[in-house]
């Protein structure tokens, strides 16, 4: 399929071709091009900001330290890491952080099916994608827990999708409990 940009949706460039793209189109992109596919619509991602990367590293460190210290079975992967979220050819995402507890979902290409915990860090213009499209996708795909970290507002919105609870909003200064673990609390204040 011809790859041409037709507009922007926040921090993502929307590609010409509407909802006719497949995972094969993602895999055919030039090396180093990061893109996501939601309902067959392709979104090319811009580079993350410095603040985004600092938060990502802090979260990665804390989560990985917890998993190792507790000899946990779950694996954590930062973007770019391919998630074939509905295990079909019309959905492919690269969450900022994916935690997968079922190792049968993993192969060298990425995760096939829904991760247990997904964390997205909002870029200055990616809010609509993270709060709307990805929330709907993660909910229907079977993600157990979804966090949206918003550096601008200094908030973390926690969605317990597994139990269908209302979203909880926390400030960076709070200790925030990870729902998939009994005793993991994260704090984004340095």
WOUR-V176709 format. One record per residue. N is the residue number from 1. RES is the residue in one small letter. PHI is phi in whole degrees, -180 to 180 (NA if undefined). D_CENTER is the distance of its C-alpha to the mean C-alpha in Angstrom with 1 decimal. Layout:
((N	RES	PHI	D_CENTER) (N	RES	PHI	D_CENTER))
//
This chain:
((1	x	NA	25.7) (2	x	-67	26.5) (3	x	-106	23.7) (4	x	-139	24.6) (5	x	-75	22.7) (6	x	-117	23.9) (7	x	175	22.2) (8	x	-128	19.2) (9	x	-129	16.7) (10	x	65	15.7) (11	x	-86	14.4) (12	x	-110	14.0) (13	x	-93	17.2) (14	x	-88	18.1) (15	x	-94	20.1) (16	x	-61	23.5) (17	x	125	23.8) (18	x	57	22.2) (19	x	-102	20.6) (20	x	-100	22.4) (21	x	-84	19.9) (22	x	-131	19.0) (23	x	-59	17.1) (24	x	-60	20.4) (25	x	-67	20.1) (26	x	-62	16.8) (27	x	-67	18.5) (28	x	-88	21.6) (29	x	-65	20.1) (30	x	-58	21.7) (31	x	-54	20.4) (32	x	93	18.0) (33	x	-81	16.8) (34	x	-99	13.0) (35	x	-146	12.3) (36	x	-126	10.4) (37	x	-131	12.5) (38	x	-127	12.5) (39	x	52	15.9) (40	x	80	17.5) (41	x	-100	16.8) (42	x	-96	15.6) (43	x	-128	13.8) (44	x	-87	14.5) (45	x	-96	12.5) (46	x	-83	14.6) (47	x	-66	14.8) (48	x	-74	13.2) (49	x	-82	15.9) (50	x	-61	17.7) (51	x	-60	16.7) (52	x	-55	12.9) (53	x	-68	13.8) (54	x	-64	16.1) (55	x	-65	13.8) (56	x	-57	11.3) (57	x	-63	14.5) (58	x	-60	15.8) (59	x	-66	13.0) (60	x	-57	13.0) (61	x	-60	16.7) (62	x	-65	17.1) (63	x	-68	14.9) (64	x	-64	16.4) (65	x	-60	19.8) (66	x	-62	19.6) (67	x	-61	18.8) (68	x	-67	21.6) (69	x	-61	24.0) (70	x	-97	23.7) (71	x	50	23.8) (72	x	-71	20.8) (73	x	-85	20.0) (74	x	-74	16.2) (75	x	-118	14.5) (76	x	-117	11.7) (77	x	-133	10.1) (78	x	-89	8.8) (79	x	-66	7.9) (80	x	-83	9.8) (81	x	-144	9.4) (82	x	-74	10.0) (83	x	-122	8.8) (84	x	-86	11.7) (85	x	-61	10.4) (86	x	-107	13.8) (87	x	54	15.7) (88	x	-130	17.5) (89	x	-100	18.1) (90	x	-115	16.6) (91	x	-139	12.8) (92	x	-155	10.6) (93	x	-132	7.0) (94	x	-131	5.7) (95	x	-59	2.2) (96	x	-60	4.6) (97	x	-139	5.6) (98	x	-123	6.3) (99	x	-115	9.7) (100	x	-121	12.0) (101	x	-104	15.5) (102	x	-109	17.2) (103	x	-65	18.1) (104	x	-67	19.6) (105	x	-80	16.2) (106	x	-101	16.0) (107	x	-145	18.1) (108	x	-65	18.4) (109	x	-83	16.2) (110	x	145	13.1) (111	x	-109	12.1) (112	x	-112	14.1) (113	x	121	13.1) (114	x	-81	10.6) (115	x	-65	9.3) (116	x	-76	11.1) (117	x	-138	8.7) (118	x	-123	5.0) (119	x	-123	5.0) (120	x	-117	4.5) (121	x	-104	8.0) (122	x	-69	10.1) (123	x	-88	12.3) (124	x	-50	15.8) (125	x	-125	15.5) (126	x	-101	11.9) (127	x	-54	12.6) (128	x	-61	13.7) (129	x	-64	10.7) (130	x	-70	8.3) (131	x	-82	11.3) (132	x	-117	12.8) (133	x	-62	11.5) (134	x	-70	8.0) (135	x	-58	9.7) (136	x	-63	12.4) (137	x	-63	10.6) (138	x	-64	8.9) (139	x	-63	12.3) (140	x	-75	14.3) (141	x	-82	12.6) (142	x	103	13.3) (143	x	-63	10.3) (144	x	-77	12.6) (145	x	-143	10.9) (146	x	-133	8.2) (147	x	-112	8.6) (148	x	-114	8.7) (149	x	-97	10.6) (150	x	-114	13.1) (151	x	-62	15.4) (152	x	-65	17.9) (153	x	-88	18.7) (154	x	55	18.1) (155	x	-131	16.4) (156	x	-127	13.7) (157	x	-99	13.4) (158	x	-108	13.0) (159	x	-110	12.9) (160	x	-90	14.8) (161	x	-72	14.2) (162	x	-62	16.4) (163	x	-106	19.3) (164	x	66	18.9) (165	x	-77	19.6) (166	x	-62	19.5) (167	x	-64	16.8) (168	x	-116	17.9) (169	x	-107	17.7) (170	x	-125	18.5) (171	x	-86	19.8) (172	x	-58	18.8) (173	x	-78	22.3) (174	x	-83	21.7) (175	x	-83	21.0) (176	x	-110	18.0) (177	x	-81	18.2) (178	x	-82	15.4) (179	x	-67	16.3) (180	x	-79	15.8) (181	x	-123	18.3) (182	x	-75	21.8) (183	x	-138	22.3) (184	x	-101	19.2) (185	x	-122	19.2) (186	x	-118	17.3) (187	x	-135	18.9) (188	x	-92	17.6) (189	x	-79	21.1) (190	x	-87	22.7))
//
